[in-house]
């Protein structure tokens, strides 16, 4: 079992997003993730949460963004109840039986995410 955690400052994300808009998001989010973020009531918190979740996942994987793992190698989506989950892109596969759980939270200042991976 592996764990990863990351925290992101909302002001930092807001400044970059205000300057570069959707082009900034396209660097690390899929089109589906961008659509989800832009339809949330707290857009900046949603963006920051997904950024933190991606960082937490690669920390738990132990690879960082290297060894064939990139920002768009997986997506952070939500199920019908709103719970976040990880969906790997076609180019990335996890071992059979591998389970990834993530949790995302935010307040007025920051977003934090934790990833727990079992079965690597």
C-alpha positions as CSV (number, residue, x, y, z in Angstrom):
1,X,0.0,0.0,0.0
2,X,1.3,3.4,-1.0
3,X,0.1,6.9,-0.1
4,X,0.6,10.4,-1.6
5,X,-0.5,13.8,-0.5
6,X,-0.4,17.3,-2.0
7,X,-1.6,20.8,-1.1
8,X,-2.1,23.7,-3.5
9,X,-2.5,27.4,-2.7
10,X,-5.8,28.7,-4.3
11,X,-4.3,32.2,-4.9
12,X,-1.5,30.7,-7.0
13,X,-3.9,28.8,-9.2
14,X,-6.2,31.8,-9.5
15,X,-3.3,34.1,-10.6
16,X,-2.2,31.7,-13.3
17,X,-5.7,30.9,-14.5
18,X,-6.6,34.6,-14.7
19,X,-3.5,35.2,-16.8
20,X,-3.7,32.2,-19.2
21,X,-7.3,30.9,-18.9
22,X,-8.1,27.6,-20.5
23,X,-4.7,27.3,-22.1
24,X,-3.3,26.8,-18.5
25,X,-5.8,24.1,-17.8
26,X,-5.1,22.3,-21.1
27,X,-1.5,21.7,-19.9
28,X,-2.6,19.3,-17.1
29,X,-6.3,18.5,-17.5
30,X,-8.2,16.5,-20.0
31,X,-11.2,18.2,-21.8
32,X,-13.5,16.2,-19.6
33,X,-11.8,17.4,-16.4
34,X,-11.8,21.0,-17.7
35,X,-15.6,20.8,-18.3
36,X,-16.2,19.5,-14.8
37,X,-14.1,22.2,-13.2
38,X,-15.7,25.0,-15.2
39,X,-19.2,23.8,-14.2
40,X,-18.4,23.7,-10.4
41,X,-19.6,26.6,-8.2
42,X,-16.0,27.1,-7.0
43,X,-14.0,26.9,-10.2
44,X,-10.6,27.7,-8.7
45,X,-11.0,25.3,-5.8
46,X,-12.0,22.5,-8.3
47,X,-9.0,23.2,-10.5
48,X,-6.7,23.3,-7.5
49,X,-8.2,20.1,-6.1
50,X,-7.6,18.2,-9.3
51,X,-4.0,19.6,-9.6
52,X,-3.4,18.4,-6.0
53,X,-5.0,15.0,-6.7
54,X,-2.8,14.4,-9.7
55,X,0.3,15.3,-7.7
56,X,-0.9,12.9,-4.8
57,X,-1.4,10.0,-7.3
58,X,2.1,10.3,-8.8
59,X,3.6,10.5,-5.4
60,X,1.8,7.3,-4.3
61,X,2.9,5.7,-7.6
62,X,6.5,6.6,-6.7
63,X,7.2,7.8,-10.2
64,X,6.5,11.5,-10.1
65,X,5.8,12.8,-13.6
66,X,8.3,10.6,-15.3
67,X,8.7,7.0,-16.5
68,X,5.8,7.4,-18.9
69,X,3.5,9.1,-16.5
70,X,2.3,12.5,-17.5
71,X,-0.3,15.0,-16.4
72,X,-2.8,13.6,-18.8
73,X,-2.0,9.9,-18.2
74,X,-5.0,9.8,-16.0
75,X,-8.1,11.8,-15.2
76,X,-9.6,12.8,-11.9
77,X,-13.4,12.5,-12.4
78,X,-16.4,12.2,-10.2
79,X,-18.9,9.4,-9.9
80,X,-22.7,9.9,-9.7
81,X,-22.5,10.8,-6.0
82,X,-19.7,13.3,-6.6
83,X,-16.9,11.2,-5.2
84,X,-13.6,11.7,-7.1
85,X,-12.0,8.7,-8.8
86,X,-9.0,8.1,-11.1
87,X,-9.5,6.9,-14.6
88,X,-6.2,6.0,-16.5
89,X,-5.9,7.1,-20.1
90,X,-5.4,4.5,-22.7
91,X,-1.6,4.8,-22.6
92,X,-1.4,4.1,-18.8
93,X,-2.5,0.8,-17.3
94,X,-2.4,-0.2,-13.6
95,X,-1.7,-3.8,-12.6
96,X,-4.8,-6.0,-12.3
97,X,-6.3,-5.7,-8.9
98,X,-4.7,-2.3,-8.3
99,X,-7.1,0.0,-6.4
100,X,-6.6,3.8,-6.2
101,X,-8.6,5.8,-3.7
102,X,-8.5,9.6,-3.6
103,X,-9.9,12.3,-1.4
104,X,-10.0,16.0,-2.2
105,X,-10.8,18.9,0.2
106,X,-10.5,22.7,0.1
107,X,-11.1,25.7,2.2
108,X,-10.7,29.4,1.4
109,X,-7.0,29.2,1.0
110,X,-5.9,25.8,-0.2
111,X,-6.9,22.5,-1.7
112,X,-5.5,19.2,-0.5
113,X,-5.7,15.7,-1.9
114,X,-4.7,12.3,-0.7
115,X,-4.2,9.2,-2.8
116,X,-4.0,5.6,-1.5
117,X,-2.9,2.9,-3.9
118,X,-3.2,-0.8,-3.0
119,X,-2.0,-3.6,-5.2
120,X,1.0,-2.1,-6.9
